[in-house]
Amino acid sequence: MTTVEAAYNKAGLDDERAQRLNESPEFVEELRKLIERYSATNQFADEETDSEYGYLSGYTPEGEDLDRQIAVLRNCFRVWETSTPSISNR
């Protein structure tokens, strides 16, 4: 805290200006933001990488393929609905 206190004292505020500063909610909020900003670590700043996952180069889902996937999912839910008691009857 000595550096913060030294900076405050170096500003050479008279009592009136110091009081105004200390009572200002905007100042307190901006000070909090500065503390967060300068106390955060940059440990991982240069470690962003592109994802190794995703579609193969140039792949776009075909409409027929999408219809097949929807049919598979519908079938899964039909099986689930018949093997699970209905919660709407509660």
HELIX and SHEET records of a PDB file:
HELIX    1   1 THR A    2  LYS A   10  1                                   9    
HELIX    2   2 ASP A   15  ASN A   22  1                                   8    
HELIX    3   3 PRO A   25  SER A   39  1                                  15    
HELIX    4   4 GLY A   63  SER A   83  1                                  21    
END                                                                             
